[in-house]
Amino acid sequence: MPAQRAPQAGPDSIKAAENIRMIMARDRVTLRDLSAKLADTDRPISPAQLSRLTSGQKSIDLDQLRAISTALGMTMAAALNGVV
């Protein structure tokens, strides 16, 4: 039986990923930095997983979006809409 691939991110996940990357670049936050901020939360995410999420290779679920947004000091709406 062939291995199943994770579904590619949809347009909302891709837009959120773009906005998250923009904030990370603006604030000079690396994937490792962000992962460290998330390590002690209810939603730890590895740098490798963050890379897949912020590149649009994998969809961002709501819990991940909440955790990432909070760690970056932005709202979920800002992450989705680019209002930062």
JOQUIQUI-V918793 format. One record per residue. N is the residue number from 1. SS is DSSP state (hx for helix, st for strand, lp for the rest). BURIAL is I if it has 24 or more other C-alpha atoms within 12 Angstrom, else O. Layout:
n: [N | N]
ss: [SS | SS]
burial: [BURIAL | BURIAL]
This chain:
n: [1 | 2 | 3 | 4 | 5 | 6 | 7 | 8 | 9 | 10 | 11 | 12 | 13 | 14 | 15 | 16 | 17 | 18 | 19 | 20 | 21 | 22 | 23 | 24 | 25 | 26 | 27 | 28 | 29 | 30 | 31 | 32 | 33 | 34 | 35 | 36 | 37 | 38 | 39 | 40 | 41 | 42 | 43 | 44 | 45 | 46 | 47 | 48 | 49 | 50 | 51 | 52 | 53 | 54 | 55 | 56 | 57 | 58 | 59 | 60 | 61 | 62 | 63 | 64 | 65 | 66 | 67 | 68 | 69 | 70 | 71 | 72 | 73 | 74 | 75 | 76 | 77 | 78 | 79 | 80 | 81 | 82 | 83 | 84]
ss: [lp | lp | lp | lp | lp | lp | lp | lp | lp | lp | hx | hx | hx | hx | hx | hx | hx | hx | hx | hx | hx | hx | hx | hx | hx | hx | lp | lp | lp | lp | hx | hx | hx | hx | hx | hx | hx | hx | lp | lp | lp | lp | lp | lp | lp | lp | hx | hx | hx | hx | hx | hx | hx | hx | lp | lp | lp | lp | lp | lp | lp | hx | hx | hx | hx | hx | hx | hx | hx | hx | hx | lp | lp | lp | lp | hx | hx | hx | hx | hx | hx | lp | lp | lp]
burial: [O | O | O | O | O | O | O | O | O | O | O | I | I | I | I | I | I | I | I | I | I | I | I | I | O | O | O | O | O | I | I | O | O | I | I | O | I | I | O | O | O | O | I | I | I | O | O | O | I | I | I | I | I | I | I | I | O | I | I | I | O | O | O | I | I | I | I | I | I | O | I | I | O | I | I | I | O | I | I | I | O | O | O | O]
